Amino acid sequence: MKSSGEGESQAKVPQGSPEEAVRKRRRVHWIFPLGIGLAGLASATAFVLRGCWHRNMSWPARAEDEHGDFSYQVCNDCGIMRLFDERKFRGIGPYGYDLHALIAGERLLRLKRMQRAEQQRSRLGAMSRGEKSENPPGSASDAGRKADTNLG
């Protein structure tokens, strides 16, 4: 049980007294550090959720392997790498921490592009010689041929 002297000293403080000023100062004094702490927490949360935006990239560097030369850039803030196209002078492909994996992915894309171009050249060559192009089963022209044979 509280003594009557304890409760009275906290309950009634005359207005304008030095005790009231001290009490108000104590009450307001903790708000400023709390605001700084919350602002720091909010900025840390934004950084974790957003991550690095890779705005501070290095100048292109060259990496050589048995399949050719590749240029890449490194983010000076987080250390992530990205391949770089020297002809267009811009970054290409995804970001990654393993340069060999990035080079392997780019080689695979180059190989697919070359195969696709070769297929298109062979189709154009066949069309210029007057040969019919093969239509895969299930295509629109294949469905039209099936309808014609069903009528006859």
Number of C-alpha atoms within 10 A of each C-alpha: 3 6 7 8 8 9 10 10 9 8 8 9 13 9 9 8 9 10 12 14 12 10 12 10 11 11 10 9 11 10 11 10 10 11 11 11 11 12 12 12 12 12 11 13 12 11 12 10 9 9 11 14 10 16 9 12 17 15 11 19 12 11 14 9 9 5 9 9 10 20 17 22 20 22 18 13 13 14 14 17 22 24 25 21 15 13 6 8 9 13 18 14 14 11 17 15 13 11 17 12 11 20 22 12 14 17 15 12 13 12 12 12 12 12 12 12 12 12 12 12 12 12 16 14 12 13 12 10 9 9 11 10 10 8 10 9 9 10 9 10 12 13 11 11 10 11 11 9 8 7 6 5
